[in-house]
Amino acid sequence: MYGNFGQSNYGAAKAGIAGLTRVVALEIAKYGATCNMISPVAATRMTIPLMEGRGVDPATVRRRPEEISPVVVWLGSA
């Protein structure tokens, strides 16, 4: 994940969620349960300018919402 200028609070919060997810996954594994997290990487109107600012052509990145949502559905399924 990439950080953006002026968003230190957002970056810290997301890193905290990532750490919490890893710990919860370890703690509930003994029950046969899993814990997953989705990283906010979809190419949307909000994130495309950020990608372009890093020199990434959004057209070459397979991160459209319709490509991310099947993963979310799969993670939420039995």
C-alpha positions, 0 to 999 in steps of 0.5 A: 500500500502506498501512502499519500501526503497529508494522510498520515492519520489514514495510513496509521489507521489502516496499518492498525486494521491490518495488524488487528486482522493478523492477530484476530486470524491467529487467535480464532484459527483454533476454532476453524474460523478465518479473518480476512481484510480487504485493502482499499486498492480499487481504481475509482474516481478518487484513486485514479489521480493518485495512481497517475501521480505515481506514474501508473497508468490506471488503464493497465491496472486491474483494480476496477470495482467489478474486479474486486467485488468477486473477491469480497463475495468469495471471502464472505462465503462458506 
